[in-house]
Amino acid sequence: MTQPLDPELFANCGPARPPIRIGGKWTAKIVLCLADGPRRFTELEGVLAGITPKVLTESLRGMERDRLIVRTAYDEHPPRVEYELTALGRDLFEPMAVACAWTERFVRSATGDRG
């Protein structure tokens, strides 16, 4: 029989702010798109097949709120906006690589592939 959960389980996790949301469908893909430097909205939209402008905007805003990316608006005509990873966003590369490797092993074992 399992023990009841301790009500203080997350008491030492810092402020009551929600954790960084790195599990969204698009977050990891956006991080990879920004790996080589800043990108414009249309560049991201063009490579992220299936994402709507609304969802891309929401994803970028959430990532900015979580300090994974920084949005820079340039005072130019026409206006130019770029998105770039912060140091915190770049820190996601290692855990993402681990998660990808785990996923590949899981898929191979689930399909019986020994390769």
C-alpha positions, 0 to 999 in steps of 0.5 A: 500500500502506498503512503499518503502524499505529504502536503508539504511535498512541494514546499521547498520548490521556491515561490508559488509561481508555476514552474517553467513549461517545457513540456508544450508541444512546440517548446522543444521545436522552437528551442531547436529553431533558435539554436543558431541565433535569433529568428523572426516570427515568419522564419519560425512559422515557415519551418514549424509545420502545422502550427498556427500563427495564434499558437506560435504567438502564444508559445513564444509569449509563454517562453518569454514569460518563462525567460527561455527567450527574449523578444527584441523589437527594432524601431525600423520600417517595416517593423522587425521583431526577433526571438532569441534564446536566453542562457536559461533557454540554451540550458535546455539543450542537454536535458532535451538531448537526454529526453530524445535519447530516452524516447528513441530507446523507448520507441525501439523497445516498444516496436521490437527494434533492436537497432 
